[in-house]
Every structure is written in C-alpha cells, then in structure tokens.
C-alpha cells in the first residue's frame, strides 16, 4: 500500500541575508503560481515570523510517496 503526500515549500530571503524555507503540509495539487505568490506576500506583510522574510525566492510542491511493505 502506498501513501502520497504533497508539501508546499516556500523559500524566502531574510533581512539577515540567509534564506529560509516554510513548509506546509498537506497542500492542494492544483495550486497556481499566483496563489502561492499571494500567500508568500501575505507571510512577508504579516510580520509574524522571527526571521523577518523580505522577499520571495521561489516555491515548489514536493511529492512524497511512502510504500508500506508489511
């Protein structure tokens, strides 16, 4: 039996110049680039993150499949 999960990885630049990634699971498989960009803009504007994200560097959907052997 196999189980597949999707994770949204959003990579941000920070005020310190060190990139950080926020991962959200599960995510929809039909996310659009515009939806993710809007979410990332909201994260930056919210000011709730300690590492102070300043810019979007990229995003990806990571697909992970786990197959149970027994």
KEBA-287222 format. One record per atom (N, C-alpha, C, O): residue number from 0; x, y, z; chain; residue in one letter. Coordinates in Angstrom, 2 decimals. Each point is the difference from the previous one (the first is absolute). Layout:
+------+---------+---------+---------+-------+------+
| resi |      xx |      yy |      zz | chain | resn |
+------+---------+---------+---------+-------+------+
|  NUM |       X |       Y |       Z |     A |    a |
...
+------+---------+---------+---------+-------+------+
***
This chain:
+------+---------+---------+---------+-------+------+
| resi |      xx |      yy |      zz | chain | resn |
+------+---------+---------+---------+-------+------+
|    0 |    0.84 |   -1.17 |    0.00 |     A |    x |
|    0 |   -0.84 |    1.17 |    0.00 |     A |    x |
|    0 |    0.89 |    1.24 |    0.00 |     A |    x |
|    0 |    1.00 |    0.06 |    0.72 |     A |    x |
|    1 |   -1.35 |    0.93 |   -1.53 |     A |    x |
|    1 |    0.77 |    1.23 |   -0.09 |     A |    x |
|    1 |   -0.84 |    1.19 |    0.43 |     A |    x |
|    1 |   -1.21 |    0.04 |   -0.20 |     A |    x |
|    2 |    1.88 |    0.91 |    0.80 |     A |    x |
|    2 |   -0.64 |    1.25 |    0.39 |     A |    x |
|    2 |    0.85 |    1.15 |   -0.52 |     A |    x |
|    2 |    1.20 |    0.05 |    0.25 |     A |    x |
|    3 |   -1.83 |    0.87 |   -0.98 |     A |    x |
|    3 |    0.70 |    1.14 |   -0.56 |     A |    x |
|    3 |   -0.46 |    1.27 |    0.70 |     A |    x |
|    3 |   -1.20 |    0.22 |    0.18 |     A |    x |
|    4 |    2.16 |    0.60 |    0.22 |     A |    x |
|    4 |   -0.32 |    1.29 |    0.61 |     A |    x |
|    4 |    0.67 |    1.11 |   -0.81 |     A |    x |
|    4 |    1.05 |   -0.19 |   -0.60 |     A |    x |
|    5 |   -1.70 |    1.34 |    0.61 |     A |    x |
|    5 |    0.53 |    1.17 |   -0.68 |     A |    x |
|    5 |    0.33 |    1.06 |    1.03 |     A |    x |
|    5 |   -0.79 |    0.27 |    0.91 |     A |    x |
|    6 |    1.96 |    0.34 |   -1.06 |     A |    x |
|    6 |    0.45 |    1.05 |    0.90 |     A |    x |
|    6 |    0.37 |    1.22 |   -0.84 |     A |    x |
|    6 |    0.69 |   -0.12 |   -1.00 |     A |    x |
|    7 |   -1.17 |    1.29 |    1.43 |     A |    x |
|    7 |    0.37 |    1.25 |   -0.65 |     A |    x |
|    7 |    1.21 |    0.56 |    0.71 |     A |    x |
|    7 |   -0.04 |    0.25 |    1.20 |     A |    x |
|    8 |    1.12 |   -0.05 |   -1.93 |     A |    x |
|    8 |    1.21 |    0.60 |    0.54 |     A |    x |
|    8 |    0.16 |    1.40 |   -0.55 |     A |    x |
|    8 |    0.08 |    0.19 |   -1.21 |     A |    x |
|    9 |   -0.04 |    0.81 |    2.09 |     A |    x |
|    9 |    0.12 |    1.40 |   -0.43 |     A |    x |
|    9 |    1.31 |    0.55 |    0.55 |     A |    x |
|    9 |    0.21 |    0.01 |    1.21 |     A |    x |
|   10 |    0.65 |    0.45 |   -2.10 |     A |    x |
|   10 |    1.32 |    0.47 |    0.39 |     A |    x |
|   10 |    0.02 |    1.53 |   -0.02 |     A |    x |
|   10 |   -0.37 |    0.64 |   -0.98 |     A |    x |
|   11 |    0.83 |   -0.07 |    2.11 |     A |    x |
|   11 |    0.05 |    1.45 |    0.17 |     A |    x |
|   11 |    1.42 |    0.47 |    0.25 |     A |    x |
|   11 |    0.80 |   -0.71 |    0.59 |     A |    x |
|   12 |   -0.50 |    1.93 |   -1.06 |     A |    x |
|   12 |    1.21 |    0.67 |    0.42 |     A |    x |
|   12 |   -0.33 |    0.69 |    1.31 |     A |    x |
|   12 |   -1.17 |    0.31 |    0.26 |     A |    x |
|   13 |    2.17 |   -0.05 |    0.57 |     A |    x |
|   13 |   -0.24 |    0.62 |    1.29 |     A |    x |
|   13 |    0.82 |    1.28 |    0.15 |     A |    x |
|   13 |    0.92 |    0.26 |   -0.79 |     A |    x |
|   14 |   -1.25 |    0.52 |    1.80 |     A |    x |
|   14 |    0.73 |    1.23 |    0.27 |     A |    x |
|   14 |    1.47 |   -0.29 |    0.28 |     A |    x |
|   14 |    0.87 |    0.83 |   -0.28 |     A |    x |
|   15 |   -0.58 |   -2.01 |    0.84 |     A |    x |
|   15 |    1.38 |   -0.39 |    0.30 |     A |    x |
|   15 |    0.72 |   -0.55 |   -1.23 |     A |    x |
|   15 |    1.19 |   -0.31 |    0.06 |     A |    x |
|   16 |   -1.91 |    0.19 |   -1.18 |     A |    x |
|   16 |    0.62 |   -0.53 |   -1.22 |     A |    x |
|   16 |    0.12 |   -1.50 |   -0.03 |     A |    x |
|   16 |    0.71 |   -0.55 |   -0.84 |     A |    x |
|   17 |   -1.39 |   -0.14 |    1.76 |     A |    x |
|   17 |    0.04 |   -1.46 |    0.05 |     A |    x |
|   17 |   -1.35 |   -0.55 |   -0.43 |     A |    x |
|   17 |   -1.01 |    0.28 |    0.66 |     A |    x |
|   18 |    0.95 |   -1.04 |   -1.74 |     A |    x |
|   18 |   -1.29 |   -0.53 |   -0.45 |     A |    x |
|   18 |   -0.62 |   -0.96 |    1.00 |     A |    x |
|   18 |    0.69 |   -0.76 |    0.67 |     A |    x |
|   19 |   -2.02 |    0.81 |   -0.58 |     A |    x |
|   19 |   -0.76 |   -0.89 |    0.87 |     A |    x |
|   19 |   -1.14 |   -0.61 |   -0.80 |     A |    x |
|   19 |   -0.55 |    0.64 |   -0.90 |     A |    x |
|   20 |    0.20 |   -1.87 |    1.23 |     A |    x |
|   20 |   -1.10 |   -0.69 |   -0.68 |     A |    x |
|   20 |   -1.11 |   -0.30 |    0.99 |     A |    x |
|   20 |    0.25 |   -0.49 |    1.10 |     A |    x |
|   21 |   -1.47 |    0.79 |   -1.51 |     A |    x |
|   21 |   -1.20 |   -0.34 |    0.77 |     A |    x |
|   21 |   -0.67 |   -1.14 |   -0.75 |     A |    x |
|   21 |   -0.25 |    0.11 |   -1.21 |     A |    x |
|   22 |   -0.06 |   -1.20 |    1.90 |     A |    x |
|   22 |   -0.66 |   -1.15 |   -0.62 |     A |    x |
|   22 |   -1.38 |   -0.17 |    0.60 |     A |    x |
|   22 |   -0.18 |    0.04 |    1.21 |     A |    x |
|   23 |   -0.81 |   -0.24 |   -2.08 |     A |    x |
|   23 |   -1.38 |   -0.22 |    0.42 |     A |    x |
|   23 |   -0.50 |   -1.30 |   -0.59 |     A |    x |
|   23 |    0.12 |   -0.26 |   -1.20 |     A |    x |
|   24 |   -0.69 |   -0.57 |    2.08 |     A |    x |
|   24 |   -0.49 |   -1.30 |   -0.43 |     A |    x |
|   24 |   -1.32 |   -0.27 |    0.69 |     A |    x |
|   24 |   -0.12 |    0.28 |    1.19 |     A |    x |
|   25 |   -0.85 |   -0.80 |   -1.85 |     A |    x |
|   25 |   -0.04 |   -0.32 |   -1.42 |     A |    x |
|   25 |   -0.36 |    1.24 |   -0.81 |     A |    x |
|   25 |   -0.48 |    0.99 |    0.55 |     A |    x |
|   26 |    0.72 |   -1.04 |   -1.83 |     A |    x |
|   26 |   -0.41 |    1.08 |   -0.88 |     A |    x |
|   26 |   -0.76 |   -0.59 |   -1.19 |     A |    x |
|   26 |    0.10 |   -1.19 |   -0.30 |     A |    x |
|   27 |   -0.85 |    2.05 |   -0.36 |     A |    x |
|   27 |   -0.75 |   -0.44 |   -1.19 |     A |    x |
|   27 |    0.98 |   -0.23 |   -1.15 |     A |    x |
|   27 |    1.00 |    0.69 |   -0.12 |     A |    x |
|   28 |   -1.31 |   -1.67 |   -0.70 |     A |    x |
|   28 |    0.88 |   -0.26 |   -1.15 |     A |    x |
|   28 |   -0.22 |    0.99 |   -1.13 |     A |    x |
|   28 |    0.84 |    0.11 |   -0.89 |     A |    x |
|   29 |   -1.96 |    0.62 |    0.93 |     A |    x |
|   29 |   -0.30 |    0.93 |   -1.09 |     A |    x |
|   29 |    0.27 |    1.45 |    0.37 |     A |    x |
|   29 |   -0.63 |    0.91 |   -0.55 |     A |    x |
|   30 |    1.54 |   -0.66 |    1.48 |     A |    x |
|   30 |    0.38 |    1.37 |    0.34 |     A |    x |
|   30 |    0.59 |    0.69 |   -1.22 |     A |    x |
|   30 |    0.70 |   -0.61 |   -0.80 |     A |    x |
|   31 |   -1.00 |    1.90 |    0.67 |     A |    x |
|   31 |    0.57 |    0.77 |   -1.11 |     A |    x |
|   31 |    1.14 |    0.88 |    0.53 |     A |    x |
|   31 |    0.09 |    0.28 |    1.19 |     A |    x |
|   32 |    0.75 |    0.14 |   -2.09 |     A |    x |
|   32 |    1.11 |    0.88 |    0.37 |     A |    x |
|   32 |   -0.55 |    1.29 |    0.59 |     A |    x |
|   32 |    0.57 |    0.52 |    0.97 |     A |    x |
|   33 |   -1.65 |    0.01 |   -1.52 |     A |    x |
|   33 |   -0.57 |    1.25 |    0.51 |     A |    x |
|   33 |   -0.51 |   -0.16 |    1.43 |     A |    x |
|   33 |    0.17 |    0.90 |    0.82 |     A |    x |
|   34 |   -0.80 |   -2.04 |   -0.51 |     A |    x |
|   34 |   -0.48 |   -0.26 |    1.36 |     A |    x |
|   34 |    1.16 |   -0.05 |    0.99 |     A |    x |
|   34 |   -0.08 |    0.56 |    1.09 |     A |    x |
|   35 |    1.14 |   -1.24 |   -1.48 |     A |    x |
|   35 |    1.15 |   -0.15 |    0.89 |     A |    x |
|   35 |    0.71 |    1.34 |    0.18 |     A |    x |
|   35 |    0.40 |    0.34 |    1.11 |     A |    x |
|   36 |   -0.25 |    0.41 |   -2.18 |     A |    x |
|   36 |    0.62 |    1.33 |    0.11 |     A |    x |
|   36 |   -0.79 |    0.89 |    0.94 |     A |    x |
|   36 |    0.58 |    0.71 |    0.82 |     A |    x |
|   37 |   -1.92 |   -0.73 |   -0.93 |     A |    x |
|   37 |   -0.85 |    0.80 |    0.89 |     A |    x |
|   37 |    0.16 |   -0.43 |    1.45 |     A |    x |
|   37 |    0.06 |    0.84 |    0.90 |     A |    x |
|   38 |    0.02 |   -2.16 |   -0.66 |     A |    x |
|   38 |    0.19 |   -0.50 |    1.36 |     A |    x |
|   38 |    1.35 |    0.44 |    0.55 |     A |    x |
|   38 |    0.10 |    0.40 |    1.16 |     A |    x |
|   39 |    0.92 |   -0.47 |   -1.99 |     A |    x |
|   39 |    1.34 |    0.40 |    0.44 |     A |    x |
|   39 |    0.04 |    1.49 |    0.31 |     A |    x |
|   39 |    0.64 |    0.42 |    0.96 |     A |    x |
|   40 |   -1.31 |    0.39 |   -1.78 |     A |    x |
|   40 |   -0.08 |    1.44 |    0.27 |     A |    x |
|   40 |   -0.69 |    0.25 |    1.34 |     A |    x |
|   40 |    0.41 |    0.88 |    0.76 |     A |    x |
|   41 |   -1.46 |   -1.65 |   -0.47 |     A |    x |
|   41 |   -0.71 |    0.14 |    1.27 |     A |    x |
|   41 |    0.90 |   -0.37 |    1.18 |     A |    x |
|   41 |   -0.02 |    0.66 |    1.03 |     A |    x |
|   42 |    0.83 |   -1.72 |   -1.19 |     A |    x |
|   42 |    0.94 |   -0.38 |    1.05 |     A |    x |
|   42 |    0.99 |    1.14 |    0.27 |     A |    x |
|   42 |    0.27 |    0.34 |    1.15 |     A |    x |
|   43 |    0.27 |    0.23 |   -2.22 |     A |    x |
|   43 |    0.97 |    1.09 |    0.15 |     A |    x |
|   43 |   -0.65 |    1.19 |    0.70 |     A |    x |
|   43 |    0.60 |    0.59 |    0.90 |     A |    x |
|   44 |   -1.81 |   -0.23 |   -1.31 |     A |    x |
|   44 |   -0.68 |    1.17 |    0.55 |     A |    x |
|   44 |   -0.47 |   -0.20 |    1.43 |     A |    x |
|   44 |   -0.19 |    0.97 |    0.73 |     A |    x |
|   45 |    0.00 |   -2.22 |   -0.31 |     A |    x |
|   45 |   -0.58 |   -0.27 |    1.32 |     A |    x |
|   45 |    0.92 |    0.39 |    1.16 |     A |    x |
|   45 |   -0.49 |    0.40 |    1.06 |     A |    x |
|   46 |    1.78 |   -0.51 |   -1.25 |     A |    x |
|   46 |    0.94 |    0.33 |    1.06 |     A |    x |
|   46 |    0.01 |   -0.99 |    1.17 |     A |    x |
|   46 |    0.51 |    0.33 |    1.07 |     A |    x |
|   47 |   -1.06 |   -1.51 |   -1.26 |     A |    x |
|   47 |   -0.08 |   -0.97 |    1.10 |     A |    x |
|   47 |    1.22 |   -0.92 |    0.08 |     A |    x |
|   47 |    0.15 |   -0.74 |    0.98 |     A |    x |
|   48 |    0.71 |    0.76 |   -1.96 |     A |    x |
|   48 |    1.15 |   -0.90 |   -0.01 |     A |    x |
|   48 |    1.21 |    0.67 |    0.63 |     A |    x |
|   48 |    0.30 |    1.16 |   -0.29 |     A |    x |
|   49 |    0.40 |   -1.89 |    1.14 |     A |    x |
|   49 |    1.17 |    0.51 |    0.70 |     A |    x |
|   49 |    1.13 |    0.33 |   -0.97 |     A |    x |
|   49 |    0.74 |    0.96 |    0.21 |     A |    x |
|   50 |   -0.59 |   -1.75 |   -1.26 |     A |    x |
|   50 |    1.14 |    0.17 |   -0.90 |     A |    x |
|   50 |   -0.21 |    1.11 |   -1.03 |     A |    x |
|   50 |    0.87 |    0.19 |   -0.86 |     A |    x |
|   51 |   -1.97 |    0.55 |    0.91 |     A |    x |
|   51 |   -0.26 |    1.18 |   -0.83 |     A |    x |
|   51 |    0.18 |   -0.24 |   -1.50 |     A |    x |
|   51 |    0.96 |    0.49 |   -0.59 |     A |    x |
|   52 |   -1.89 |   -1.24 |   -0.03 |     A |    x |
|   52 |    0.11 |   -0.21 |   -1.45 |     A |    x |
|   52 |   -0.17 |    1.32 |   -0.75 |     A |    x |
|   52 |   -0.86 |    0.81 |    0.33 |     A |    x |
|   53 |    1.70 |   -0.60 |   -1.34 |     A |    x |
|   53 |   -0.03 |    1.27 |   -0.74 |     A |    x |
|   53 |   -0.37 |   -0.17 |   -1.47 |     A |    x |
|   53 |   -0.45 |    0.96 |   -0.63 |     A |    x |
|   54 |    0.64 |   -2.15 |    0.08 |     A |    x |
|   54 |   -0.28 |   -0.21 |   -1.42 |     A |    x |
|   54 |   -0.26 |   -1.48 |   -0.28 |     A |    x |
|   54 |    0.44 |   -0.88 |    0.74 |     A |    x |
|   55 |   -1.18 |    0.63 |   -1.81 |     A |    x |
|   55 |   -0.26 |   -1.37 |   -0.45 |     A |    x |
|   55 |    1.17 |   -0.47 |   -0.86 |     A |    x |
|   55 |    0.43 |    0.71 |   -0.91 |     A |    x |
|   56 |    0.08 |   -1.90 |    1.21 |     A |    x |
|   56 |    1.06 |   -0.57 |   -0.82 |     A |    x |
|   56 |   -0.51 |   -1.11 |   -0.91 |     A |    x |
|   56 |    0.58 |   -0.27 |   -1.05 |     A |    x |
|   57 |   -1.67 |   -0.38 |    1.45 |     A |    x |
|   57 |   -0.54 |   -1.07 |   -0.82 |     A |    x |
|   57 |   -0.92 |   -0.89 |    0.81 |     A |    x |
|   57 |   -0.08 |    0.10 |    1.22 |     A |    x |
|   58 |   -0.60 |   -0.97 |   -1.92 |     A |    x |
|   58 |   -0.91 |   -0.94 |    0.66 |     A |    x |
|   58 |   -0.07 |   -1.27 |   -0.84 |     A |    x |
|   58 |    0.20 |    0.01 |   -1.22 |     A |    x |
|   59 |   -0.50 |   -1.12 |    1.91 |     A |    x |
|   59 |   -0.15 |   -1.26 |   -0.71 |     A |    x |
|   59 |   -0.95 |   -0.91 |    0.77 |     A |    x |
|   59 |   -0.19 |    0.15 |    1.21 |     A |    x |
|   60 |   -0.38 |   -1.07 |   -1.94 |     A |    x |
|   60 |   -0.83 |   -1.03 |    0.63 |     A |    x |
|   60 |    0.83 |   -1.27 |    0.01 |     A |    x |
|   60 |    0.46 |   -0.47 |   -1.04 |     A |    x |
|   61 |   -0.28 |   -0.08 |    2.23 |     A |    x |
|   61 |    0.79 |   -1.22 |    0.17 |     A |    x |
|   61 |   -0.96 |   -1.16 |    0.17 |     A |    x |
|   61 |   -0.86 |    0.02 |    0.88 |     A |    x |
|   62 |    1.00 |   -1.02 |   -1.72 |     A |    x |
|   62 |   -0.83 |   -1.19 |    0.06 |     A |    x |
|   62 |    0.79 |   -1.13 |    0.63 |     A |    x |
|   62 |    1.10 |   -0.32 |   -0.45 |     A |    x |
|   63 |   -1.66 |   -0.27 |    1.49 |     A |    x |
|   63 |    0.67 |   -1.08 |    0.72 |     A |    x |
|   63 |   -0.91 |   -1.21 |    0.05 |     A |    x |
|   63 |   -1.15 |    0.09 |    0.42 |     A |    x |
|   64 |    1.68 |   -1.22 |   -0.87 |     A |    x |
|   64 |   -0.75 |   -1.24 |    0.02 |     A |    x |
|   64 |    0.65 |   -0.99 |    0.95 |     A |    x |
|   64 |    1.19 |   -0.28 |   -0.09 |     A |    x |
|   65 |   -1.99 |   -0.24 |    1.02 |     A |    x |
|   65 |    0.48 |   -1.01 |    0.93 |     A |    x |
|   65 |   -0.73 |   -1.29 |   -0.31 |     A |    x |
|   65 |   -1.24 |   -0.03 |   -0.03 |     A |    x |
|   66 |    1.99 |   -1.02 |   -0.21 |     A |    x |
|   66 |   -0.58 |   -1.30 |   -0.29 |     A |    x |
|   66 |    0.25 |   -0.93 |    1.20 |     A |    x |
|   66 |    1.14 |   -0.26 |    0.37 |     A |    x |
|   67 |   -2.24 |   -0.22 |    0.21 |     A |    x |
|   67 |    0.09 |   -0.91 |    1.15 |     A |    x |
|   67 |    0.25 |   -1.41 |   -0.52 |     A |    x |
|   67 |   -0.74 |   -0.49 |   -0.85 |     A |    x |
|   68 |    1.78 |   -0.14 |    1.34 |     A |    x |
|   68 |    0.32 |   -1.36 |   -0.42 |     A |    x |
|   68 |   -0.75 |   -1.05 |    0.79 |     A |    x |
|   68 |   -0.45 |   -1.00 |   -0.56 |     A |    x |
|   69 |    0.31 |    1.22 |    1.86 |     A |    x |
|   69 |   -0.78 |   -0.92 |    0.85 |     A |    x |
|   69 |   -0.35 |    0.70 |    1.27 |     A |    x |
|   69 |   -0.66 |   -0.58 |    0.86 |     A |    x |
+------+---------+---------+---------+-------+------+
***
